[in-house]
Amino acid sequence: LSREVKVKGFRPGKAPQRLVEAVVGAETMRREAIDEALPQAVTSAVKEAGLEPAVSPRVTAVRDSEGGLEADVRVTLWPEVAELPAYRGRRIVVASPAVGEGDVDAHIERMRTRYAQLDDVDREGGDGDYDLVDVRTRSGDSEVAAGTATDLLVEVGAGGFLEGLGEALRGKKAGDIVEFATRVPEGMGAEGGQPVEARVLIKQVKARRLPELNDAWVDEVSEFGTVAEMRESLESELRRLRLGAARVELEERLLDQMRDELDLRLPADLIDAEADAVLHRFAHRLEARKATIEQYLAATGQTADMLVADARTQAVLNLRTRLLLEAVAREEGITVSDEDLEGAVAALAREAGVSPAAYRKALEEGGGGKALAGDILRRRAVDRLLELAEAVDADGQEIEF
């Protein structure tokens, strides 16, 4: 303090302690000394006790003692999983990844629809047809420009840019005029959301003409030469996608069940710390999108209390998942070696477009090495659980991944 406090007659740092104390006050000096010495003292005491805090230790009381001070420190430890729920051979029901001819047919029909031609027809329009229309919207005696459009192509029976437009075109033919009440779409300037009366002139009805499903068309629009080749590839790809979705569902259901069965009490300090981390990561993601929490709350209609409550719920989920997977890793003897970490660092460095050395340095400076090892460990624990579980469909048939 003597270097910071000006004491008349003394250069900075040269004033005696009693004079500095007289200037700043004995209590201020005492607080400064405690603030400077206590963190290191706590760190040393925790280390000597062989403890691994789950969150930063918290000083709860400080009192005088002979020759110094005594401090009470609250150290929150990671809870221990006394007993894991049974997981070997656990049966989990997931959606069947089976692909039938109907699934392939539906996919091909969607392809044909994308390449459909529109032909003018002299009849009333029905669902799936398209109408070429002019739209005018009015509010009282005044035209509302935001809801007005010319030569607009609208699918009959489907949603249009005006609510109710597609439905209003059903059963109408070229030359008909339909009127209905609606609203200008939100986001269209000052007129957005305004109630209006719409008047629509149907200029032409158009029907979709699907391309013929033959080898020539397949060769023209895809990398396949025949319909049979395309069907075989589609079936294989759909099977791959459904297997992936089934594996994700298996993981979610398995972890949900095991978390629910886990007998575990989480310390309040640990939940608070994880909830703060959840909110911090969420704010960071919003910042990356050039948004703020205040803007998010206004857009979603949530309150700050609701956001905090959601963060605490997510925190409990995160912690129970972490403790569950780390217990599984211990039970199964899963570890992460230095070589594993080096491989992960190299892969992440390639994704980031930097050298492994630069990525490793940034990781160490940010204290992320331990977190990366934990992520690898828990991912391996999940993979092991999936290996040991049995996935079945609704009929009890086992699913092989």
N, C-alpha and C positions, 0 to 999 in steps of 0.2 A: 504493500500500500504506500510505502514511503516514496516509491518511484512515481506514483500517480497523484499524491496529495502535495499541494504546495504549502511548505512550512517556511515562514519568513526567516531569512538568515541561513538557510540550508539549501544546497543544491539537491535536485531530485535524487532520491535514493540514499541520501546522507543523513537525514533527520533521525534522531534516536527514537526508539520504540515508544517511550513514554510520551514524547511530543506528538507523534503520529496518533497515538491512542487518544490523546487529549483533543486532537482536531476532529477525528472521525467518530470517537466514542468507543468505549470498551466493548459494548454489545455488538457493534458493527464489526469490530475486529474479530470477535469471537465467532460470529456467523461466517465471516469470510474464511476463517481458519477451518471451521467445521466443513464448509462446502468444498474446500480444497482437499482436505485430508480424508474425509469420510468415504468417497467412492472407492479409492484404492484400498482402504482398510476393509471395506465390505467385500471387494473382489478377492482379496487375500484370504479373508475368513471363510468365504464360501468355498474357495479352492482347497483350503486346508481341511475343510469338513468333508471333502470328496463329493460335493453336491453338483448336480447339473441342472441349473434353473431352467424352467420352461419359458419364463419371462424375466425381465430385469428385476432383481431383488428390490424390495421396497422398504425403506426405513420408516418404522411406525412410531418410534419414540427415541429421544436423546436425553440423557440425564448426566449430571455430574457424578464423577466417582473419584476415588483417591488417585491423584496424580493425572487426571484426564477426564475422559467421558466414556459412558457406556451407551451403546445403541441397540435397540431391538430391531431386527431385520426380518421381514416376512419373505421367505423363499418359496416360491411356487414350483413344485416339481411336476414332471410329467407323470400322469396317473399310470399305474401298471394294470395290464389286462391279466387278471388272475386266471381266467379260463376262456379259451376260445370256443365259439359255437362250432359244432361239428360241420365240417366242410367237405370231407372226402366222400365222393359219391352222392352229393346232394343233387336231387332232381329239380331242375328249373324248367318250367313250361314257357316256351317262346313261340313266336309266329313261325309257321313252317316256311322254309325257303324253297319249297317245291315250285317248279314252273311248269304250267300246263300249256297246251296248244292255244287255249283261249287267251292266256296272257300275251303270247307272241302275236296272236291275231290283233289284240287290242293295240299293241304297240305299232304294228304295221298300219292299222287304220288311222292312228294319229299321224303317222308319216304321210299317208295319202292325203289326209285333210290339210296338212301344211302345204302340200303341192297342188291343192285343188285350184281349178279355174272357176271364175265367176261368169255365168252366162245370163244374159237378160231373159226374163220369162214374163209372159202375159198372164199372170194369175195373182191370187192373193199370196202374201208372204206368210210363211210359217217358221217355226223354230228351226234354226240352222241356216235359213236364208239370210240375205243381206239386202238392205234398202239404201238407196242413195237419196238423201233428204236435205232439205233446207230447214233450218230451225230458227225461229224468232221467239224471244222471250220479252214479256212486258210486265211491268208493275204499275197497275192502274192504267193511266194513259201514256206512260213513258216507256220507251223501249230500253231494255237492259242489255247492253252490248256484251257483257261477259258471258251471257248464255246464248248468244246468237252465232250461227255457223252456216256456211254454204257448202253444198256438195260434200256432205258428211256421210261416210259409209258406216252403217250401224247394223250389227247382227240382230236379227229379229229374235225376241225372247231373252236376249242376254242384257247385261248391264251396259248402259251407254254413259256418255259423259254427263248426261242429266239423269237423275234418278227417275225411273219409270219410263224412260224413252223406249228401251227395247221391248218392254211389255206392251206399250201403246201401239206398236207396229203390227202386232199379231192380227192376221185376218184382213189386212189392208192391202190395196193394190195401187199401182201407179196412178197418180192424179188425185188420190184421196188426201184429205186434210184431217189431221187429228189434233185435238187440244186436250191438255191435262195440266194439273197443278203440280209444281215441283219446286226445287230450290237451286240457286246457282251453286256450283260446287265450292266447297271451302278452299281457300288459298288463291281464289281468283280476284285478288285486289279487294277494294273496299266493298264490292258487290257480293263477295263470297258469302254463302249462307242465306242470301236474301230470298224470301218467297217470291215466286214468279208464276205467271201463266205462260205455258209453252204452246206454240202453234207450229205444227210440223207439216210440210208439204212433201209427200212421197213422190219422188221423180221417177224412180225405177226400182223394180224388184229383181234381185239377182239370186240365182240358185247355184250352189256349189256343184261342180262336176269333178268327181274324183278321177285321178289317173288310173288306167287299167293296171292291175297288178300282174306284171309279166317280167321276163328276164330283161327285156330291152329297157323298161323303165328303171328297174333295179340297177342295171349297169350305168344308167345315165345319172342317177341321183346318189349313188353310194359307191363304196370301194369294192362291192361284190359284183360278180358276173351273173349270178342266177338268184332266183327267189329262194331256192333250197339253201344256198350258201348263206344268204342273209338271215333266214329263219334259224339256222344252226348257230350263227354267231349271236343273234339276239337272245336265243335261249341260254347260251353260255354266259352272256353278260348279265342278263337278268338274274340268273342263278348266283353269279358272283356278288351282285349287289345285295340280294336277299340274304345270302350267307353273312355278308358284312353286317347288315342290319340285325340279323339274329344274334350275332356275336355281341354287338353293342347292347342289345336287349338282355342277353344272358348276363353280361357284366353288371348292368344296372340292377336287375332283379336280384342277383346273387348278393351284391353289396348291400342293397336295401334290406334283404332278409337278415344278413349277418349283423348289420348295424343295429337293427331292431332287437336282436337277441343278445347283443353285447351288454354285459353287466358292468357299467362304467359310470363313475361320477366325475364330472369335469369341474375343476376349480373355477370360481367366478373370475379370478384374475386372468386365467388362461383364456376364458371365453371373451373377456373384454379386449385382451390384446389381439386375438384373432379377428374379432369384429372390427377393430380399428384397422387391421391390415386389409380386410375385405373392402372397407370403405375407401381406403387409400388406393387400392388397385382399381376400384371402380372409378374414382375421380381421375386417375391417370388415364384410363381408357376414354373417358369423356373428353379430357384435355386433348388427347390425340385426335379427337374428332372436332376440335374447336368448339367444345360445348362445356358448360358448367353444371354443377349439381343443381343450382337454382333453376337453370333453364330446363333440366331434366324433370325436376319436380313440377314445374309449371306445365310441361307438355304431357306428363302422365297423370296429373291430378293427385299425386301422392304428397304426403306431408313429410317433414324431416323425421318425425317420430316413426312413421311407417318405414322409411328407408333404413333407419337405425335398427328397427325390429327385424326387418328382412336380413340385415347384415348379421345380426346375432343368430338368427336361425341358420344362415349359411355357415357361420363360424362353428356352431355345434356340429353341423354335418361334416365340415372339413376336418375337425379335430377327431371325431369318432372314426372317420374313414382312415385318417393317418394312423391312429393308434391301432386300429384293427389290422391294417396292412403291415405295420411294423411288427406286430405280434406274430402274424403269419410268417413273415420273413425269418424271425427268430426260430419259430417252430420248424420251418422247412430248411433252415441252414442257408438261407439266401444271403449273399454278401456282394459288395461292390469293390472291385480291386482297383489299384492305380491304373492298370491298363484299360479297364472299363471307362474310367473317368477320362483318360486321354482320348479314347475313341469317341466319347460323347463330345468332348471339347472340339475335336477335329471336325466332327459333323456339324456342330453348331457354328463353328468358324466359317465353314464353307457356305452355310446358309446366309450368314451375315456379311460374307464377302471380305473377310479379314483373315490374317494369318492366325494359326493356332496359338502362337506365342502371344500375340496381341490380345486375343480373346481370353487366354488363360490369365494374363496380367489384369485385365479388366474384371474378370471374375473374382480373382483374389482380392483386388482392391475393394470390391463391393461386398466381399464376404459371401459370395455365392457358391463357392466350392462345396461347402457342406450341404447346401440346399440342392445342388445338382445331384450329389451322391444320394440324397434322400429321395429325389424324384425317380432316379433309376431303380433304387431298391424297391420302392412302392410299386412301380410299374411291373417289376419282375414278380412281386408278390401277387399282383392281380393276374398276371399270365399263369402263374402256378395254380391259383384258385380255379381259373377257367379250365385248366388241364384236368383238375381233379373233380370238377363238377360234371354232371350229366345233363345235357340239354335235350329236351323232348318236345315234340309238338303236342297239340291239343288231343291227339289220339294216342299219345304215349309212345310214339315212334321216336327212337333216338336219332339225333341230328349229328352228323359228322362234319367237322369244320376242316 
